[in-house]
Amino acid sequence: MYLCAMASKNKISFRIPSYNDTAIIGINSTLVDYKLACRINDKLGIDLVRQDDLFFEEAVYSFYYYTAGENSPVYNLVSTVCFDKMLLDFSPRIDYLLIIRNDPMRNRIEANKAKIAEIEGVGYVFLMDSHKGRIVTTMMDIEQHEIDILSEITKKNTVDYAKEAIRKEEIFLGLRSSDDLY
């Protein structure tokens, strides 16, 4: 998703977000996504959780998310392969992206990369340049997907949503008729 602004009367300019606070680790692995996520969780002491998949150009890519809270690093694990389709056609081949944002300790990125390389089933790991090529537009798509997921989670954490879920469950269990209101 591009951010659009009017630059002058007849011109439109696009502002591409900066990813200076983002590290992208490319991972080549024979592991399925949930096993890799579990092993990354063990190695890095985090808790990547599978979220709604990323749909891109008629393909589905698994998407994992973790953050410890506000002002903490945010981790995404995204598969880049869906059968014969690639989210990023990159050489050497990468099967997953581990995206780390808001981590002020850049030296920890290298340590994380080394820990991931130790995982059995991981072929190679490398730090990608987040400012070049198609990775920038892919990052914007991933970021928009994350925003959509977080807004859905926020919506589900309301009292009205909880009341409606309870009402539906009670109707399903036969404890309430569908005509009953709170």
Buried (B, 14 or more C-beta within 10 A) or exposed (E): EEEEEEEEEEEEEEEEEEBEBBBBBBBBBEBEBEBBBEBBBEBBEBEBEEBEBBEBEEBBBBBBBBBEEEEEBBBBBBBBBBEEBBBBEBEEBBBBBBBBBEBEEEEBBEEBBEBBBEBEEBBEBEEBEBEEEEBBEBBBBBBEBBEEBEEEEEEEEEEEEEEEEEBEEBBEEEEBEEEEEE
